[in-house]
């Protein structure tokens, strides 16, 4: 595919149309976003189907070309983060497949609009006749979470070229939801050391767990590769206590918390709930 070298002075200012209403679709919430900008007589509108996708989700990116005077489009590039994988056979111009005349690179796809179905049916943009380019991508596990990842587009036509590789919209891959559970706490007695164990799911989340006796911090411990963290607790008072495990969250996983109610026996005494009894715990945090 030959990319024309003609250049156009670019003085585009992106105008945010804003985040659209939150929609529910399938198992995930779709939060689409649209941006538009002008460059001379050309008006461009780009929409991403979900600006806060989860790993594994399929996104649709749409670019709409509008113009007052006539222009023939020769090629279109859709620029995307390298952690997005193009979905084969999804690229279309005005509903017509662009493949096999599509150059697929790690950070962009480029459709030749002078080949295939477009050889005789040229892509013409004029007043009242827009052109719409769409493509789909799957969100990869290697995407950074919780930070804006930029998208953009560029193109060439009979009146020159336009380069808007970072005009957006951006997308922010959602962190994985985490949960945390405390292991049963047995034999809690004043003056006696008891091991507290908590496990985070997903196991490779990283981050730290802070153990608390009610509001008093027992200790903060890094989460191991297997998702667990342990701390030593020596109760200072008998009676019913609330043990809290707070997961800090990490680059890839959200924070979560859980609690356990424990009955602590007096020093040298018997736990009133029975030898080695525990208060009930169990629950997954949010």
C-alpha positions in Angstrom: 0.0 0.0 0.0 1.4 3.4 -1.0 1.0 6.2 1.5 0.7 9.6 -0.2 3.4 12.2 0.8 1.2 15.3 0.3 1.0 17.2 3.6 -1.7 19.3 5.1 -1.2 22.0 7.7 -2.7 20.5 10.9 -4.2 23.0 13.4 -6.8 20.7 14.9 -8.1 21.3 18.4 -9.8 18.3 19.9 -13.2 19.0 21.4 -14.4 16.6 24.0 -18.0 15.7 23.4 -17.7 14.1 26.8 -18.3 10.7 28.4 -21.6 9.3 27.4 -24.2 7.7 29.7 -23.1 4.5 31.5 -24.6 1.6 29.7 -24.9 -2.0 30.8 -24.0 -4.6 28.2 -23.5 -8.3 28.9 -21.3 -8.9 31.9 -19.5 -5.5 31.8 -20.5 -1.9 32.0 -19.9 -0.1 28.7 -18.7 3.5 29.1 -18.3 4.8 25.5 -16.7 8.1 24.7 -16.7 10.3 21.7 -14.3 13.1 20.7 -14.5 15.4 17.7 -12.3 18.1 16.1 -12.1 20.2 13.0 -9.1 20.7 10.6 -10.0 23.4 8.1 -13.1 22.2 6.3 -12.8 18.6 7.6 -14.7 17.4 10.7 -13.6 14.2 12.4 -15.5 12.2 15.1 -14.0 9.3 16.9 -15.8 7.0 19.3 -14.5 4.1 21.4 -17.2 1.7 22.6 -15.8 1.5 26.2 -13.2 3.8 27.6 -12.9 1.7 30.8 -12.7 -1.9 29.4 -11.6 -5.0 31.2 -8.9 -7.4 30.0 -10.3 -9.7 27.4 -13.0 -7.3 26.3 -13.5 -6.5 22.6 -13.6 -2.8 21.8 -15.0 -1.1 18.7 -13.3 2.1 17.5 -15.2 4.3 14.9 -13.9 7.2 12.9 -16.3 9.4 11.0 -15.1 11.7 8.2 -17.2 14.7 7.2 -16.4 17.6 4.8 -18.1 20.5 3.1 -16.3 20.1 -0.2 -15.5 16.8 -2.0 -12.4 14.7 -1.1 -11.5 11.1 -2.1 -9.9 9.1 0.7 -6.9 7.0 -0.3 -5.9 5.3 3.0 -6.8 5.4 6.7 -4.7 4.5 9.7 -6.1 3.7 13.1 -3.5 4.1 15.9 -3.8 2.1 19.1 -1.8 0.9 22.2 0.3 -2.1 21.4 -1.5 -4.1 24.1 -4.6 -4.1 22.0 -4.8 -6.9 19.4 -6.7 -6.2 16.2 -9.6 -8.6 15.6 -9.2 -10.0 12.1 -11.8 -9.2 9.5 -13.3 -6.4 11.6 -12.0 -3.4 9.7 -14.6 -1.8 7.5 -15.1 1.4 5.6 -18.8 2.3 5.1 -19.7 -1.2 6.1 -17.4 -2.9 3.4 -14.5 -5.1 4.5 -11.1 -3.6 4.1 -9.1 -6.8 4.3 -7.1 -8.3 2.7 -5.8 -4.8 1.8 -5.0 -3.9 5.4 -1.5 -3.4 6.8 -1.5 -4.7 10.4 1.2 -3.4 12.7 1.6 -3.7 16.5 0.5 0.0 17.1 -1.8 0.7 14.1 -3.7 -0.8 11.2 -3.7 0.9 7.8 -6.5 0.3 5.2 -5.8 0.9 1.4 -9.0 2.5 0.0 -7.8 2.2 -3.6 -7.9 -1.6 -3.7 -10.3 -4.5 -3.5 -14.0 -3.4 -3.3 -12.9 0.2 -3.3 -11.2 0.0 -6.8 -14.4 0.9 -8.5 -16.4 2.2 -5.6 -14.2 5.1 -4.4 -14.5 6.5 -0.9 -15.8 10.0 -1.5 -16.5 12.5 1.4 -18.6 15.5 0.7 -21.5 17.6 2.1 -24.2 15.1 3.3 -22.0 12.1 2.5 -19.7 11.1 5.4 -17.3 8.1 5.5 -17.1 5.8 8.5 -14.2 3.6 9.3 -14.6 0.9 12.1 -12.3 -1.7 13.6 -12.3 -3.9 16.7 -9.6 -4.8 19.2 -9.2 -7.2 22.1 -7.8 -5.8 25.3 -4.6 -7.7 26.3 -3.5 -8.8 29.8 -0.3 -6.8 29.2 -2.2 -3.4 29.2 -1.2 -1.1 32.0 -4.2 -0.7 34.4 -5.7 2.5 35.7 -3.8 4.9 33.4 -5.0 6.6 30.2 -3.8 4.8 27.0 -4.1 7.0 23.9 -5.6 6.2 20.5 -5.7 8.3 17.3 -5.9 8.2 13.5 -4.3 9.5 10.4 -5.3 9.5 6.7 -4.5 10.6 3.2 -6.9 11.9 0.6 -7.0 13.8 -2.7 -6.6 17.1 -0.7 -3.7 16.1 1.4 -3.0 14.2 4.7 -4.0 14.6 8.3 -2.1 13.2 11.3 -3.9 12.9 14.6 -2.2 10.0 16.3 -2.9 11.1 19.9 -6.2 12.9 19.5 -8.1 10.1 21.3 -10.3 9.1 22.8 -8.1 7.5 25.4 -9.0 4.3 27.2 -8.2 3.2 30.7 -8.1 -0.6 31.3 -9.9 -1.4 34.6 -8.0 -3.1 37.4 -9.0 -6.7 38.2 -11.5 -7.0 41.1 -9.8 -8.6 44.1 -11.2 -10.4 47.2 -9.5 -11.3 50.5 -10.3 -14.0 53.0 -8.9 -14.7 56.5 -8.1 -18.2 57.6 -9.9 -19.4 60.8 -8.3 -17.9 63.8 -7.9 -20.5 66.6 -6.7 -20.4 70.2 -6.6 -16.7 70.6 -5.5 -16.0 74.2 -4.2 -12.9 76.0 -0.4 -12.9 75.9 -0.2 -15.8 73.5 1.0 -15.2 69.9 -1.5 -16.3 67.2 -0.8 -16.4 63.5 -3.1 -14.4 61.2 -3.3 -15.5 57.6 -5.0 -13.8 54.8 -5.2 -14.8 51.1 -5.9 -12.4 48.2 -7.5 -13.5 44.9 -6.1 -13.1 42.3 -3.0 -14.7 43.8 -0.4 -12.8 41.8 -1.9 -9.4 42.7 1.0 -8.1 44.7 0.5 -5.2 47.1 0.2 -5.4 50.9 -2.2 -6.5 53.6 -2.7 -4.5 56.8 -4.0 -6.5 59.7 -5.8 -4.6 62.5 -7.3 -5.5 65.9 -10.3 -3.2 65.6 -8.6 0.1 64.7 -5.2 -0.8 66.1 -2.7 -1.8 63.4 -1.1 -5.2 64.0 1.2 -5.0 61.0 1.5 -4.5 57.3 2.8 -7.4 55.2 3.6 -7.9 51.5 1.5 -10.4 49.7 3.4 -13.4 48.6 3.4 -14.9 45.1 0.8 -17.4 46.3 -1.5 -14.5 47.4 -1.0 -15.0 51.1 0.3 -12.8 53.9 0.8 -13.6 57.6 1.2 -11.6 60.8 1.7 -12.4 64.4 -0.9 -11.2 66.9 -0.6 -11.2 70.7 -4.0 -10.1 72.0 -3.8 -7.6 74.9 -7.3 -8.0 76.2 -9.8 -10.8 76.4 -13.3 -10.8 75.0 -14.7 -10.3 71.5 -12.3 -8.7 69.0 -12.7 -7.7 65.4 -9.8 -8.6 63.1 -9.6 -6.6 59.9 -7.5 -7.5 56.8 -7.1 -4.6 54.3 -5.6 -5.3 50.9 -3.9 -2.2 49.5 -4.6 -3.0 45.9 -1.8 -2.9 43.3 -1.0 -1.9 39.8 -3.3 -4.6 38.4 -5.8 -5.3 41.2 -8.3 -3.2 43.2 -8.3 -2.9 47.0 -10.5 -5.0 49.2 -11.1 -5.8 52.8 -12.6 -8.4 55.1 -13.2 -9.0 58.8 -13.4 -11.8 61.4 -15.0 -11.7 64.9 -12.7 -13.5 67.4 -13.3 -14.3 71.1 -10.1 -14.0 73.0 -9.6 -16.1 76.1 -8.1 -14.6 79.3 -4.4 -15.2 80.0 -4.1 -18.8 81.3 -7.9 -19.2 81.0 -10.3 -20.9 78.7 -11.9 -19.3 75.7 -15.6 -19.1 76.6 -16.5 -20.2 73.1 -14.8 -23.5 73.7 -11.2 -24.7 73.6 -9.6 -23.2 70.6 -12.8 -21.8 69.3 -12.9 -19.0 66.8 -15.2 -16.2 66.1 -16.8 -16.6 62.8 -15.2 -15.0 59.9 -15.5 -15.3 56.5 -16.4 -13.2 53.8 -14.9 -11.7 50.8 -14.2 -8.0 50.7 -15.0 -5.6 48.0 
